[in-house]
C-alpha cells in the first residue's frame, strides 16, 4: 500500500496526517507543514477533521490502519469507547481491561498512540484530575478537553 501525507491547519496548530491507501495510520502535531502528497484518499479524513473542529461532529468514523502490539491495540480500542467530553484516569482504563496492575503498561500504550484526537488519549487524565502526559503537550490536551466541554454545553442549550 502506498503511504501518503497531508497537513491540516487545526485551531491548535498543524496536524500531519499519514495514510496507507484510504486508511488513516497517523495524526501528529507538527510545528510546520512539509510537502504534501496529492492523495485524494485522505480527503475524507481532512473533511472529518474539519467537521470536528467546526463543532459539527463528536465522533469521527474513518478507516484506520494501526500498527502496534495486541496490547496497544486493545488499549487504543478502549480509548475509543470513552465518551466525547468525558475523562477517565489511566487506572480506570486498566480496570476496564480487567487488571489495575496494568496501569503503567496502559500509560505506555497510550503514549504510543499513533492517531491523536481520533483515538482520544487526551481524555485520559491523572488519577487526581490533573492533565498529564500528552504527546502534543498538556496545553493541547487542555484545549481539546475545553473544546469538547464547550461543545457539549452549547448542544444542551
N, C-alpha and C positions, 0 to 999 in steps of 0.2 A: 504494500500500500504506500502511496506517495504521501510524504509529510509536507504540510504547508503551514504557513504562519501569517497571521494578520494581527493588526493592532486596533485597539478600541479606546477612545478617549472617554473615560468614565469621570464622574464627579470627584473621584478620589485620585485621579491620575491615569496614566496609561496602563492598559492591560495588554499583555502579549498572549495571543490565543493560538494554540497549536492544535492541529488536527491531522488525522490519518484518514484520507478519503473524506467522508462526511461525518466521521466520528471525532468528537472533541477528546483531546488527550491531555491538554494542559491549559490552565489560565494562571498567569502570574503577573504580579505588579512589576513594572519596569519604569526607569526614570525617563527614558525617551524611546520612541519607536525606532525600529530599524527597518530594513527593507521588507515589504510585504510581498507575498506571493499572490498573484491574481487568481485566487481559488474561489469559485462560486459555491463550492461545497460548504464553506464556512459562513456564508451569508446568513443562513438560518440561525446560527449561533450569535452572530452580531445583532440580528433582529431581536432575538430573545433577550440579550443583554440590554438593548435599548428599551424594550418593554419594561424590564425590571427597574432600571434606573429612572424611567419616567413614571414609575408608580402604577404601572398597568399590569403587573404580574407578580404574584407571590411565590409561584413555583415556575421553574424553567425545565421543560421537558425536551431535552436534547440528547441525541445518542452519544454515549461516551465509550471511549476505549481506555481502560485503566490498567496501567502496569503496576503491579505491586504483589506482595505476598498474599496468600489466602487470608491471613490475619488482618493485614492492612485493608484489604478489600472489604472484609467483614466490618471493620471499624468504620470505613467510609460509607458503607451502606447504612449503618446505624445512624451516622450523622445526617443522612438524607431523610431520616424519619423525624428529626427534630422540627417541630412546627415553626413556621415563619414567626419571627419576633419573640420566640421563647429562648431561654437559655438553660443549659444544664452544665453540671460540673464534669470534669474528667472522671471522677469517681462514679457519677451517675451513669456514664457511658459504660464503664467497666461492669457496673452492677447489671445493666441491661444485657451485657454479653454473658452474664452468669457468674462472674468472679471478680470481686472487688480488688483482689490481689493483682489484677491486670491493669491497674490504674496507670502505672508507669509505661507499660507496653502500649496502652491506649494513647497516652500522650505522645509517645514516639511515632506511632502510626499517624496520628493527627498532624504532627509536624511534617510528615512526608506527603500530605495531601497534595496531589498534583493539580487539582481543579478548584482554585479559590472561588469563593462566592457560591458556585453551584453545589459543591459539596461543602455545606455551611459550617466549617470548623470555627468560624467567627462566633457561632452560637454556644461554643464551649468555653466556660469561664472557670476561674478558680473556685474551689470549694467555699471560700469566704466571700465570694461575689466579686472579686477583683478581675479586671480584664488582663489576662496574661497570655503569653505565647501565641503570637500570630505572625506568620511569615511576612505579611505585608506591613507589619508594625502595629503596635497597640492602638495608635491613632486611627488607623483604617478600621480596625476591629470595632472601636467605639463608634466611628462614623456609620458603619454598616448596621450596628445594633440600634443606634439612634434613628437611622433612616427607616428601619423596619418598624420600630415602635411608633414613629410618627405616622407611617402609612396605616398601621392598624388603628390608631386613634382617629385619623381622618375618615377611615372607612366606617367607623362607628357613628359618625355624625349624621 
